[in-house]
Amino acid sequence: MTLRPFCPHRHLRALILLLTTMVMVISPAAHTQTADLPSIGGSGGLISGQQEADIGQQVMSSLRRSAPQLQDPLVYDYLSAIMYRLVPSAPLDNRDLKLVLIDSPAINAFAVPGGVVGVNGGLFLNAATEQQFASVLAHELAHLSQRHFARRMQQQETSAPLTLAGMIAGIVLSAVTQSDIGIAAIAGTQAMAVQNMLAYSRAHEQEADRVGMEILANAGMDPRGMPEMFEIMMRQNRLQGNRLPEYLSTHPLTQNRVADSRNRAEQYPDTRIQDGQEYHLVRSRLQVHYSDSAESAVETFEAYLAREDATRNDAIRYGLAVAYQENRDYQKAERLLRDLLDANPGRITFQVSLAETLIDQKRYGDARTLLQDALARNPGNYPITATLAATEIADGNGSAAAGHLRELTRRRPGQEQLWLRLAEAEGMARNIVGVHRARAEYDVLMGDLRSAQRQLRQAQEKLPAGSTERQVVSERLGELTSRLQQREAS
C-alpha cells in the first residue's frame, strides 16, 4: 500500500461553473411537472431518470478530475462487496451504482442522482463496527431510493436550476476541499429559502433513517448500527467545536433525531450481528494510511498488540504488518503476513498484502507465483488481478500487465485509473494503438470528449483498412462524435 499525501486541488471555480452550466441546460419541461412523489420512492418530480443519469455522469467526471481518490483495490473491493450486500434490499429503480472512494480522513458520505455514492476513507476510521459503517451506506441508499434530490427540487420550483447547481457543487466541493467552502456554496444558493429547506431536509433525514434501517435489517445487518454511528458523529461534533464535520453539514443531526433512531432500532429483533473480518482488516489498513508517519503507525499497532486480549486479533496483527511494510521493515511484515496466511489459508487480503511486500523487495517472481496461484483459485478477482498487473509492470513485462488490465477494464470500465495503467502497460509493450485506445477511454471518463476523439483518430490512422480492430475503433469514434454534437447543440 502506498501512502499518498492529501494535496491541494485546483480548478474549484471552474468546477462550480461547470456544474451550474450543467444544471441550466435541463429542459424547461422538467420544471413544469407537478406530480407529487410518493413517500416511498417512485417516479415523477422535476428531474427525469435520464436527467438524473446525466447529472450523475457529470458529477463523476468532476470528482475524477478534482477529488483525491483512494486507489487501493482491497479497500475498493470491500466497499463494493458491502454496498452490493445492501443494494438488493434497497427500493432502488436504478441499481447500477457508481462508487467513489475519497482519500480523506474526515467523516463523510454522499449520494447524488444517477446512482453516485461517495465515501470518505475517514468513515472507516470513525465507524468502530461494520454495522455502523453499513448504516451510513444504507442511509445514502435510502436518499437515492426516495429521490430526495428531486423532491427537494420540486419544493423549490422557481429557484430549481440555481438550487440544483449549488447542491451538487457543494457536495463536490466538500469532498474536494475538506473545508467549509462546500457548505458556503450550498448556503449561498439557498439563501432565499433557508428555513423551508432546513425543515424539509430534516424530514428527508428522518425518512432516510427509517428506510435505511429497513435496508439494514433486510440485508441481515443490525439496524442498531445507525444510532450508534449517530452518537459517534455527535461526539465528533462536540470535539470539533465550531467546525461542523463534513457529513453533518449536509445531514443535519439533532439529539431528537438520535433518540428517535435509537427507539426505532429497538423495535427490531435483538439479534446482534457479528462483523465480518474483512471490515476490520480494511480499517486497519486505512489506519496505517492516515497515520502521521509509518513510524507512528508501527508504534500504534505495537501498542495495540501489547494488550493481553489483542494477541490473537488478526486485524491488529495485519495492521502491524502493513505498518512494517510502510516503514520498510519488509522482513517483519513478511513474517507476520505468512503467519496470518498459515492461520487463514487462502485469505485474499493477506495474499495480496504479502505480494505487495514482495514487490517492494523486488522479488517479482515470488510475488507472481503467489498471485497466479491465488488467481487460479479466485478467477477474475479484482485485488489479485490488479496486484498481478502491478507486479508485471514493476518487472517490465508490459504485455502480460496489459493482458490483466484489459480483463479488469472489461469488468470495471468506469474506473479511470485502470485505463491509465493499461495505457502505461501498452506503452511498455510498444502497442501504440492500445495506448491511444486506453487513453481515449480515460479521457471519456474524465469528461474530455475532444481529447478522446483525437486519441481514437490517431489509433484509426495506425490500423490497416478493413481490419476488425479498425472497425471497432471507428464505431467507438462515431459514438463519441455523436455525443459531442449533442453536447454542442444543447
C-alpha positions as CSV (number, residue, x, y, z in Angstrom):
1,M,0.0,0.0,0.0
2,T,1.3,3.4,-0.9
3,L,0.8,6.4,1.3
4,R,-0.3,9.4,-0.7
5,P,-0.3,12.9,0.8
6,F,-3.6,14.9,0.7
7,C,-2.8,17.6,-1.9
8,P,-4.4,21.0,-2.5
9,H,-6.8,21.0,-5.5
10,R,-7.2,23.3,-8.4
11,H,-10.0,24.4,-10.7
12,L,-12.6,24.8,-8.0
13,R,-14.1,27.9,-9.6
14,A,-14.3,26.1,-12.9
15,L,-16.0,23.2,-11.2
16,I,-18.8,25.4,-9.9
17,L,-19.2,27.0,-13.3
18,L,-19.3,23.5,-14.9
19,L,-22.0,22.3,-12.5
20,T,-24.1,25.5,-12.8
21,T,-24.0,25.3,-16.6
22,M,-24.8,21.6,-16.5
23,V,-28.0,22.3,-14.5
24,M,-29.1,25.3,-16.6
25,V,-29.4,23.1,-19.6
26,I,-32.1,20.9,-18.0
27,S,-35.1,21.2,-20.3
28,P,-37.8,23.7,-19.4
29,A,-40.3,20.9,-19.5
30,A,-38.7,19.4,-16.5
31,H,-39.7,22.5,-14.4
32,T,-43.4,22.2,-15.3
33,Q,-44.0,18.8,-13.9
34,T,-46.0,19.0,-10.7
35,A,-46.8,15.3,-9.9
36,D,-46.3,14.6,-6.2
37,L,-43.7,12.0,-5.3
38,P,-44.9,9.1,-3.1
39,S,-43.3,8.7,0.3
40,I,-41.5,5.5,-0.8
41,G,-39.5,6.0,-4.0
42,G,-41.4,6.2,-7.2
43,S,-41.1,8.3,-10.3
44,G,-42.1,11.9,-11.0
45,G,-40.7,15.2,-9.8
46,L,-38.7,17.8,-11.5
47,I,-35.9,15.7,-12.7
48,S,-36.4,12.7,-15.0
49,G,-34.5,9.5,-14.8
50,Q,-32.4,10.4,-17.8
51,Q,-31.6,13.8,-16.4
52,E,-30.6,12.2,-13.1
53,A,-28.3,9.9,-15.1
54,D,-26.8,12.9,-16.9
55,I,-26.2,14.7,-13.6
56,G,-24.5,11.6,-12.2
57,Q,-22.2,11.3,-15.2
58,Q,-21.1,14.9,-15.0
59,V,-20.6,14.8,-11.2
60,M,-18.5,11.6,-11.6
61,S,-16.3,13.4,-14.2
62,S,-15.9,16.4,-11.8
63,L,-15.0,14.1,-8.9
64,R,-12.5,12.2,-11.1
65,R,-10.8,15.5,-12.0
66,S,-10.9,17.3,-8.7
67,A,-11.2,14.9,-5.7
68,P,-8.3,12.8,-4.4
69,Q,-9.3,9.1,-4.6
70,L,-8.0,6.1,-2.8
71,Q,-6.7,3.8,-5.5
72,D,-6.4,0.7,-3.2
73,P,-8.0,-2.4,-4.8
74,L,-8.5,-4.1,-1.4
75,V,-10.4,-1.2,0.0
76,Y,-12.5,-0.6,-3.1
77,D,-13.3,-4.3,-3.3
78,Y,-14.6,-4.3,0.2
79,L,-16.7,-1.2,-0.4
80,S,-18.2,-2.8,-3.5
81,A,-18.9,-6.0,-1.6
82,I,-20.7,-4.3,1.3
83,M,-22.6,-2.0,-1.0
84,Y,-23.9,-4.8,-3.1
85,R,-24.9,-6.7,0.0
86,L,-27.2,-3.8,0.8
87,V,-28.4,-2.9,-2.7
88,P,-30.9,-5.9,-3.1
89,S,-32.7,-4.7,0.0
90,A,-33.0,-1.1,-1.2
91,P,-36.1,0.0,-3.1
92,L,-34.0,1.5,-6.0
93,D,-35.2,1.9,-9.6
94,N,-31.6,2.0,-10.8
95,R,-29.1,-0.4,-9.2
96,D,-26.2,0.4,-11.4
97,L,-24.3,2.3,-8.8
98,K,-21.1,4.3,-9.3
99,L,-18.8,4.2,-6.2
100,V,-16.3,6.9,-5.4
101,L,-13.7,6.4,-2.6
102,I,-12.4,9.8,-1.5
103,D,-9.0,10.0,0.0
104,S,-9.8,12.0,3.1
105,P,-9.7,11.1,6.9
106,A,-12.9,13.2,7.5
107,I,-16.3,11.5,8.2
108,N,-18.3,12.0,5.0
109,A,-20.5,10.2,2.5
110,F,-22.9,11.4,-0.1
111,A,-25.4,10.3,-2.7
112,V,-26.1,12.1,-6.0
113,P,-28.8,11.4,-8.7
114,G,-27.6,8.9,-11.3
115,G,-26.6,6.4,-8.7
116,V,-23.3,8.0,-7.5
117,V,-22.4,7.1,-3.9
118,G,-19.3,8.6,-2.4
119,V,-17.5,7.5,0.8
120,N,-14.5,9.1,2.5
121,G,-11.8,6.8,3.8
122,G,-12.3,8.5,7.1
123,L,-15.6,6.8,7.5
124,F,-13.7,3.5,8.1
125,L,-11.6,5.2,10.8
126,N,-14.6,6.5,12.7
127,A,-17.0,3.6,12.4
128,A,-15.9,1.1,15.0
129,T,-18.0,-1.7,13.6
130,E,-19.2,-2.9,10.3
131,Q,-22.8,-2.4,11.3
132,Q,-22.1,1.3,12.0
133,F,-20.3,1.7,8.7
134,A,-23.1,-0.1,6.8
135,S,-25.7,2.2,8.4
136,V,-24.2,5.2,6.6
137,L,-24.3,3.4,3.3
138,A,-27.8,2.3,3.9
139,H,-28.8,5.8,4.7
140,E,-27.3,7.1,1.5
141,L,-29.1,4.4,-0.5
142,A,-32.3,5.5,1.2
143,H,-31.7,9.0,-0.1
144,L,-31.4,7.7,-3.6
145,S,-34.4,5.3,-3.4
146,Q,-36.6,8.1,-2.1
147,R,-35.3,10.5,-4.7
148,H,-34.8,13.2,-2.1
149,F,-32.8,15.3,-4.5
150,A,-35.7,15.5,-7.0
151,R,-38.2,16.1,-4.2
152,R,-36.2,19.0,-2.8
153,M,-36.2,20.4,-6.3
154,Q,-39.9,20.0,-6.5
155,Q,-40.4,22.0,-3.3
156,Q,-38.5,25.0,-4.9
157,E,-39.8,25.0,-8.4
158,T,-39.0,28.7,-9.2
159,S,-35.3,28.5,-8.0
160,A,-34.8,24.9,-9.1
161,P,-31.8,25.4,-11.5
162,L,-29.8,27.5,-9.1
163,T,-30.6,25.3,-6.1
164,L,-29.6,22.2,-8.0
165,A,-26.3,23.7,-9.1
166,G,-25.5,24.8,-5.6
167,M,-26.4,21.5,-4.0
168,I,-24.2,19.5,-6.4
169,A,-21.3,21.9,-6.3
170,G,-21.5,22.0,-2.5
171,I,-21.3,18.2,-2.4
172,V,-18.4,18.0,-4.8
173,L,-16.5,20.9,-3.1
174,S,-16.9,19.3,0.3
175,A,-15.4,16.1,-1.0
176,V,-12.6,18.0,-2.7
177,T,-11.6,20.6,-0.1
178,Q,-12.5,19.2,3.3
179,S,-13.5,22.7,4.3
180,D,-16.5,25.0,4.7
181,I,-16.3,26.1,1.0
182,G,-18.8,23.3,0.2
183,I,-21.1,24.4,2.9
184,A,-20.9,28.0,1.8
185,A,-21.7,27.0,-1.8
186,I,-24.9,25.3,-0.6
187,A,-25.9,28.1,1.8
188,G,-25.3,30.8,-0.8
189,T,-27.6,29.3,-3.4
190,Q,-30.4,28.6,-1.0
191,A,-30.4,31.9,0.9
192,M,-34.0,32.7,-0.2
193,A,-35.5,29.6,1.4
194,V,-33.2,28.6,4.2
195,Q,-35.9,27.9,6.8
196,N,-38.1,25.9,4.5
197,M,-35.1,23.9,3.1
198,L,-33.8,23.2,6.6
199,A,-37.2,21.8,7.8
200,Y,-37.6,19.7,4.6
201,S,-34.1,18.4,4.9
202,R,-34.8,17.2,8.4
203,A,-37.9,15.4,7.1
204,H,-35.7,13.7,4.4
205,E,-33.2,12.7,7.0
206,Q,-35.9,11.0,9.2
207,E,-37.3,9.2,6.2
208,A,-33.8,8.1,5.1
209,D,-33.2,6.8,8.7
210,R,-36.4,4.8,8.6
211,V,-35.8,3.4,5.1
212,G,-32.1,2.8,5.9
213,M,-32.9,0.7,8.9
214,E,-35.2,-1.4,6.8
215,I,-32.4,-1.9,4.3
216,L,-30.0,-3.0,7.0
217,A,-32.5,-5.4,8.6
218,N,-33.4,-7.0,5.2
219,A,-29.7,-7.3,4.3
220,G,-29.1,-9.3,7.6
221,M,-27.3,-6.4,9.3
222,D,-28.0,-4.7,12.6
223,P,-30.2,-1.5,12.5
224,R,-28.7,-0.6,15.9
225,G,-25.6,0.4,14.0
226,M,-27.3,3.6,12.9
227,P,-28.0,5.2,16.3
228,E,-24.5,4.1,17.3
229,M,-23.0,5.9,14.3
230,F,-25.1,9.0,15.1
231,E,-23.7,9.1,18.6
232,I,-20.1,8.8,17.2
233,M,-20.9,11.8,15.0
234,M,-22.4,13.8,17.8
235,R,-19.2,13.2,19.8
236,Q,-17.1,14.3,16.9
237,N,-19.3,17.4,16.6
238,R,-18.6,18.3,20.2
239,L,-14.9,17.6,19.9
240,Q,-14.5,19.8,16.8
241,G,-16.3,22.8,18.4
242,N,-17.3,25.4,15.8
243,R,-16.2,23.3,12.8
244,L,-19.0,21.1,11.8
245,P,-18.0,17.6,10.5
246,E,-18.5,17.4,6.7
247,Y,-21.2,14.7,7.0
248,L,-23.3,16.8,9.4
249,S,-23.1,19.8,7.1
250,T,-25.3,18.1,4.6
251,H,-27.1,15.7,7.0
252,P,-28.3,17.7,10.0
253,L,-28.3,15.7,13.2
254,T,-30.1,16.6,16.5
255,Q,-30.5,14.9,19.8
256,N,-34.1,14.2,19.0
257,R,-33.2,12.5,15.8
258,V,-30.6,10.4,17.6
259,A,-33.2,9.4,20.2
260,D,-35.8,8.7,17.5
261,S,-33.4,6.4,15.6
262,R,-32.4,4.6,18.8
263,N,-36.1,3.9,19.6
264,R,-36.8,2.8,16.1
265,A,-33.8,0.5,16.1
266,E,-35.0,-1.2,19.3
267,Q,-38.2,-2.3,17.6
268,Y,-36.2,-4.7,15.5
269,P,-35.3,-8.2,17.0
270,D,-32.2,-8.1,19.2
271,T,-30.1,-10.4,17.1
272,R,-26.6,-9.0,17.4
273,I,-24.8,-9.5,14.1
274,Q,-21.1,-10.3,14.1
275,D,-18.9,-8.1,11.9
276,G,-17.1,-9.7,9.0
277,Q,-13.3,-9.9,9.5
278,E,-12.7,-8.1,6.2
279,Y,-14.1,-4.8,7.5
280,H,-11.6,-4.7,10.4
281,L,-8.7,-5.7,8.1
282,V,-9.6,-2.8,5.7
283,R,-10.0,-0.5,8.7
284,S,-6.5,-1.4,10.0
285,R,-5.1,-0.8,6.5
286,L,-6.6,2.7,6.4
287,Q,-5.4,3.5,9.9
288,V,-1.9,3.0,8.6
289,H,-2.6,5.0,5.5
290,Y,-3.8,8.0,7.6
291,S,-1.2,7.8,10.2
292,D,1.1,10.8,10.6
293,S,4.1,8.6,9.6
294,A,5.0,4.9,9.1
295,E,6.9,5.0,12.4
296,S,3.9,6.3,14.3
297,A,1.7,3.6,12.7
298,V,4.2,0.9,13.9
299,E,4.2,2.3,17.4
300,T,0.4,2.4,17.5
301,F,-0.1,-1.1,16.3
302,E,2.7,-2.5,18.5
303,A,0.9,-0.8,21.5
304,Y,-2.4,-2.4,20.4
305,L,-0.7,-5.8,20.2
306,A,0.9,-5.5,23.6
307,R,-2.5,-5.7,25.2
308,E,-3.2,-9.1,26.6
309,D,-6.5,-9.5,24.9
310,A,-5.2,-8.5,21.4
311,T,-2.5,-11.1,20.8
312,R,-4.9,-13.2,18.7
313,N,-6.6,-10.3,17.0
314,D,-5.8,-10.8,13.3
315,A,-6.9,-7.3,12.4
316,I,-4.3,-5.8,14.7
317,R,-1.6,-8.1,13.6
318,Y,-2.4,-7.3,10.0
319,G,-2.3,-3.6,10.7
320,L,1.1,-4.0,12.2
321,A,2.3,-6.0,9.1
322,V,1.0,-3.1,6.9
323,A,2.7,-0.6,9.1
324,Y,6.0,-2.6,8.9
325,Q,5.7,-2.6,5.2
326,E,5.2,1.1,5.0
327,N,8.2,1.5,7.3
328,R,10.3,-0.7,5.0
329,D,10.7,-3.4,7.7
330,Y,9.9,-5.9,5.0
331,Q,11.2,-9.0,6.8
332,K,9.0,-8.3,9.8
333,A,6.0,-7.6,7.5
334,E,6.6,-10.8,5.6
335,R,6.9,-12.9,8.7
336,L,3.6,-11.6,10.1
337,L,1.8,-12.0,6.9
338,R,3.0,-15.6,6.4
339,D,1.9,-16.4,10.0
340,L,-1.5,-14.9,9.2
341,L,-1.8,-16.9,6.0
342,D,-0.9,-20.1,7.8
343,A,-3.8,-19.5,10.2
344,N,-6.1,-18.3,7.4
345,P,-5.2,-20.2,4.2
346,G,-6.4,-18.5,1.0
347,R,-7.3,-15.2,2.7
348,I,-7.1,-12.8,-0.3
349,T,-6.2,-9.7,1.7
350,F,-3.2,-11.5,3.3
351,Q,-2.1,-12.9,-0.1
352,V,-2.3,-9.5,-1.8
353,S,-0.5,-7.7,1.1
354,L,2.2,-10.3,1.1
355,A,2.6,-9.9,-2.7
356,E,2.9,-6.1,-2.2
357,T,5.7,-6.7,0.4
358,L,7.5,-9.0,-2.1
359,I,7.1,-6.4,-4.9
360,D,8.6,-3.8,-2.6
361,Q,11.6,-6.1,-2.2
362,K,11.8,-6.6,-6.0
363,R,11.1,-10.3,-5.6
364,Y,8.8,-10.2,-8.6
365,G,9.0,-13.9,-9.3
366,D,7.8,-14.8,-5.8
367,A,5.0,-12.3,-6.0
368,R,3.9,-13.6,-9.4
369,T,3.8,-17.2,-8.3
370,L,1.8,-16.3,-5.2
371,L,-0.7,-14.2,-7.1
372,Q,-1.1,-16.6,-10.0
373,D,-1.9,-19.4,-7.6
374,A,-4.4,-17.1,-5.8
375,L,-6.0,-16.1,-9.1
376,A,-6.4,-19.7,-10.2
377,R,-8.5,-20.3,-7.1
378,N,-10.3,-16.9,-7.4
379,P,-10.7,-16.2,-11.2
380,G,-11.4,-12.6,-12.0
381,N,-10.7,-11.3,-8.5
382,Y,-10.1,-7.6,-8.7
383,P,-7.4,-7.1,-6.0
384,I,-5.4,-10.2,-7.1
385,T,-5.5,-9.3,-10.8
386,A,-4.7,-5.6,-10.2
387,T,-1.7,-6.6,-8.0
388,L,-0.5,-9.1,-10.5
389,A,-0.7,-6.4,-13.2
390,A,1.4,-4.1,-10.9
391,T,3.9,-6.9,-10.5
392,E,4.3,-7.3,-14.2
393,I,4.7,-3.5,-14.7
394,A,7.3,-3.4,-11.9
395,D,9.1,-6.3,-13.6
396,G,9.0,-4.6,-17.1
397,N,6.5,-7.1,-18.6
398,G,4.2,-4.7,-20.3
399,S,2.4,-7.3,-22.5
400,A,1.5,-9.5,-19.5
401,A,0.4,-6.5,-17.5
402,A,-1.8,-5.3,-20.4
403,G,-3.5,-8.6,-20.6
404,H,-4.5,-8.5,-17.0
405,L,-5.6,-4.8,-17.2
406,R,-7.7,-5.4,-20.3
407,E,-9.6,-8.0,-18.4
408,L,-10.1,-5.6,-15.5
409,T,-11.3,-2.8,-17.8
410,R,-13.9,-5.1,-19.3
411,R,-15.2,-5.9,-15.9
412,R,-14.9,-2.4,-14.4
413,P,-15.0,0.1,-17.3
414,G,-15.9,3.0,-15.1
415,Q,-12.6,3.0,-13.1
416,E,-10.4,5.6,-14.7
417,Q,-7.1,4.6,-13.1
418,L,-7.3,1.1,-14.7
419,W,-7.4,2.7,-18.2
420,L,-4.4,4.9,-17.2
421,R,-2.5,1.8,-16.0
422,L,-3.5,0.0,-19.2
423,A,-2.1,2.8,-21.3
424,E,1.2,2.6,-19.4
425,A,1.3,-1.2,-19.9
426,E,0.5,-0.9,-23.6
427,G,3.3,1.7,-23.9
428,M,5.8,-0.7,-22.3
429,A,4.6,-3.4,-24.7
430,R,5.1,-0.9,-27.7
431,N,1.4,-1.3,-28.6
432,I,0.8,2.3,-29.7
433,V,-2.8,1.6,-30.9
434,G,-3.5,0.1,-27.5
435,V,-2.1,3.3,-25.8
436,H,-4.4,5.5,-27.8
437,R,-7.5,3.4,-27.1
438,A,-6.8,3.2,-23.4
439,R,-6.1,6.9,-23.2
440,A,-9.3,7.6,-25.1
441,E,-11.4,5.7,-22.6
442,Y,-9.6,7.5,-19.7
443,D,-10.4,10.9,-21.4
444,V,-14.1,9.9,-21.7
445,L,-14.3,9.2,-18.0
446,M,-12.6,12.5,-17.3
447,G,-15.2,14.3,-19.4
448,D,-12.8,15.4,-22.1
449,L,-14.5,14.0,-25.2
450,R,-12.4,16.1,-27.7
451,S,-9.2,14.6,-26.4
452,A,-10.7,11.1,-26.6
453,Q,-11.8,11.8,-30.1
454,R,-8.2,12.8,-31.0
455,Q,-6.8,9.6,-29.4
456,L,-9.2,7.4,-31.4
457,R,-8.4,9.2,-34.7
458,Q,-4.7,8.5,-34.1
459,A,-5.4,4.9,-33.4
460,Q,-7.6,4.7,-36.5
461,E,-4.8,6.1,-38.7
462,K,-2.4,3.3,-37.5
463,L,-4.7,0.4,-38.3
464,P,-5.0,-1.2,-41.7
465,A,-8.2,-0.6,-43.6
466,G,-10.7,-3.4,-43.3
467,S,-9.2,-4.8,-40.0
468,T,-11.6,-5.8,-37.2
469,E,-9.8,-3.6,-34.7
470,R,-10.1,-0.6,-37.0
471,Q,-13.9,-1.3,-37.3
472,V,-14.2,-1.3,-33.5
473,V,-12.2,1.9,-33.2
474,S,-14.3,3.6,-35.9
475,E,-17.6,2.6,-34.2
476,R,-16.4,4.0,-30.9
477,L,-15.2,7.2,-32.6
478,G,-18.6,7.5,-34.2
479,E,-20.3,7.2,-30.7
480,L,-18.1,10.0,-29.3
481,T,-18.6,12.2,-32.3
482,S,-22.4,11.9,-31.8
483,R,-22.1,12.7,-28.1
484,L,-20.0,15.8,-28.9
485,Q,-22.5,17.0,-31.4
486,Q,-25.4,16.6,-29.0
487,R,-23.5,18.4,-26.3
488,E,-22.7,21.4,-28.6
489,A,-26.3,21.5,-29.8
490,S,-27.8,21.7,-26.3
